[in-house]
C-alpha cells in the first residue's frame, strides 16, 4: 500500500484533537497524563495505518522516538538515587539546618531564585540543580510556610536560567550549533530577552515572596529535630560541592551523578554511621525513610530512590514514542510546511518559529527536537529576509528550551514536577522567567528591537 503524506488538515486536526484530549483528561477528569497519551498514541498509529504505513515502519518510529530520551531517563534514575543518598548522608538535612537560619520567609523566593541561578550557571544543568539544591530549597520553603507552587516556580526559574545561558548547557550549545552561530554570540544575543525577563521575574517574586508564616517556634522545633536525627556538619556538603565542581569542569553528567552517589554513600557511612549494605541498597531503590518526631521534617526527608522516578520515566517513555511516530509519518513536517506561507515578514517568521518549537514540545515532549526541527525548517527563510542566524537560535532557545518545563508530559516538566512534588499546572503561573522570555522574543520580532539585519552571525 502506498504511503501518503499527511495533509495540513489531517495534521492540524490531529494536533487539535491531541491537545484537546490532554486538556480534558488532565484538567476536567483530573487524571494523570499517561493514559491520555496512550490513547493519542493508539489514535495516531491507527491513522498512520490508514495512510499506508506498515507496522514495521511505525515500530521504527516508536523506537527512534524513545531512543532520543534514553539519556534523560538515565539521568532521572540517577537523580532519584542521589536524592535518597543525600538524605541518608545528612546532606539535605544539613542544607535545611543552615538554610532555615539564613533565609527568611519574606526573601525566600528571591533567595531560591538567586541560589539556583548560581548553581545552574556553574553546572549548565537544570536537572542537576533541581535534583540537588532544588530539593533542599523546597524543604526550607515548606518549613517557612511558603506556598509550594511559588517555591517551585522560583526554583525552576533559577534552574532554567543555566539551561538557557550557561556555556556548559547542552541546549545553549545545541541551538546555535545547528544553525551555525558562534556560542558566545548566541549567549550575548540571548541577553536581549534574558535581562528584561529576569528583571521582571525578580520584581514579581519580591512582591509575591512574602507568602511564608515564619513561625519561629516551628522552625526551632525543626532545627532541634534535625540535630537529634542527623549529624549536622559542613562535611556533609562536600558531596554536592564535588558535583558542582565536576559539572563546572564539563565532565559528563552521568559520571558526575555517580560521583555524587559514591561520595554521598561514604558520607553516610563515616558521618551518619550507615554501615548496613542491605539498608543502603533499600534506600537507593525505594527512598529514604526516617521518623524524626517532627512531621514536617519527616515529609521532607522521606524522599528519593530509583522507584520515585518511575512515574516520570514512564510518562516520558510514552510521550517520546508518540513523538517518534508523529515525526516518522511526517505529521510535524506537514504542520511546518503550512507555516511557510506566512514567513514573508520578520515578525511572522519569528512567531512561526516560536510556534513551531512550542508545537514540537507539545507533540513530542522533547526539547532537543523542538530546537532541531524548527531550526532546520526555518533557517532558509531567515536567510531570505536577511536576518542574522542568531535571531533564529535565540528564538529556538526561548521557545524550545524554556517551554518544555511548562508541559506536564515534557521531559523537563515531568521531572521537575516529580522531584519537587508540585504538579506543572500548579507551578506554571509562577514560572515567570520561562514564559516571559518567549514573549520578549515575539515583541522584538514585530518591533525590530534587538533584531540584527544581514545574514551573518
GIWOUR-V585811 format. One record per run of one state. SS is the DSSP state (A for helix, B for strand, O for the rest). FROM is the first residue (numbers start at 0). TO is the last residue. Records with the same first field share a line. If there is no record, write none. Layout:
SS=FROM-TO ; FROM-TO
//
This chain:
O=0-6 ; 28-31 ; 50-53 ; 67-68 ; 88-89 ; 102-103 ; 123-124 ; 143-146 ; 165-168 ; 179-181 ; 208-214 ; 229-232 ; 248-251 ; 272-275 ; 286-293 ; 301-304 ; 328-329 ; 342-344 ; 364-365 ; 384-385 ; 387-387 ; 401-402 ; 406-409 ; 420-422 ; 430-430 ; 447-451 ; 453-456
A=7-27 ; 32-49 ; 54-66 ; 69-87 ; 90-101 ; 104-122 ; 125-142 ; 147-164 ; 169-178 ; 182-207 ; 215-228 ; 233-247 ; 252-271 ; 276-285 ; 294-300 ; 305-327 ; 330-341 ; 345-363 ; 366-383 ; 388-400 ; 403-405 ; 410-419 ; 423-429 ; 431-446
B=386-386 ; 452-452
//
